[in-house]
Amino acid sequence: MDQALAAARRALKISPQNPIYHWTCALVMLRAGQFREGWNEYEWRWLMGRDDSPWYPSMRLFRQTTNGEWGGVVKEVRDALGKAAKA
């Protein structure tokens, strides 16, 4: 497993936008029991762990911290809109 994961990570360094390499890396991680890391790698397009997007530089992403809890998201959006209105 370690060698397969190392090879998948090397492939990602060569071609970081290749979905097959992300998929392969995710499968190796999931198979090795690294479920959180594997799932995040599998869903790499969602850019978990950041609030910006390389494809849309002026866009900000708002996310739930806990599945189904929208209160925090609504508060963050409200605060961001308030700051934008004052600027």
Residue pairs with C-beta under 8 A, 6 or more apart in sequence:
1 28
1 31
1 32
4 28
5 25
5 28
5 29
5 32
8 21
8 24
8 25
8 28
9 25
11 18
11 21
11 24
11 25
12 18
12 21
12 22
12 25
15 21
19 45
22 41
22 42
22 44
23 42
25 41
26 38
26 39
26 41
26 42
26 44
27 38
27 42
28 38
29 35
29 37
29 38
29 41
30 38
30 39
30 42
31 38
32 38
40 48
40 49
47 53
47 54
47 61
48 63
50 61
51 60
51 61
51 62
51 63
52 59
52 60
52 61
53 59
53 61
60 80
62 73
62 76
62 77
62 80
63 73
64 70
64 72
64 73
65 72
